[in-house]
Amino acid sequence: MHLMPYDRFRHLDNMKREFDRFFTNDHSHLSTGFGHSIGNPSVDVHETNDEVIALCDIPGLEKKEDVSIEIENNMLLISGSINRRHEIMEENIHRQERYMGRFHRSIGLPAVVNPEDVRATYKNGVLVIHMPKAQPNTKKRIDVDFH
């Protein structure tokens, strides 16, 4: 019979393994049907030769003030809120699964974009953001002033 030395940190190793497994696995059981998880709408990002395009599923927006789009440090930041209060009758609610409340998404962009020329449209619950790629810096000769 082999005896194993007592390891007081053995339980911590097991707990670390469980945390790693939890945070690396797909948790679709936590999904609400609105994006990957609560308050995080689903986003597809693809690029062409001239632009980066993001398509974001956000059903329920009613006006442009309900959504904010920013580009900062090569990150696309989408946030806002969905208010369905006018649709809900306070009595006799049997099921409420559609998302309502604040949402936020931060997405790293695959290329540097020009934030000045970004345009966005919203139709049928899909927000489409067109972000033209920034032109690479062209080589410029710098003259030196001698005094």
HELIX and SHEET records of a PDB file:
HELIX    1   1 ARG A   10  THR A   24  1                                  15    
HELIX    2   2 SER A   28  LEU A   30  5                                   3    
HELIX    3   3 LYS A   64  ASP A   66  5                                   3    
HELIX    4   4 ARG A   85  GLU A   87  5                                   3    
HELIX    5   5 PRO A  115  ASP A  117  5                                   3    
SHEET    1   A 4 VAL A  43  GLU A  47  0                                        
SHEET    2   A 4 GLU A  51  ASP A  57 -1                                        
SHEET    3   A 4 VAL A 126  PRO A 132 -1                                        
SHEET    4   A 4 ARG A 119  LYS A 123 -1                                        
SHEET    1   B 3 VAL A  67  GLU A  72  0                                        
SHEET    2   B 3 MET A  75  ILE A  82 -1                                        
SHEET    3   B 3 GLY A 101  GLY A 108 -1                                        
END                                                                             
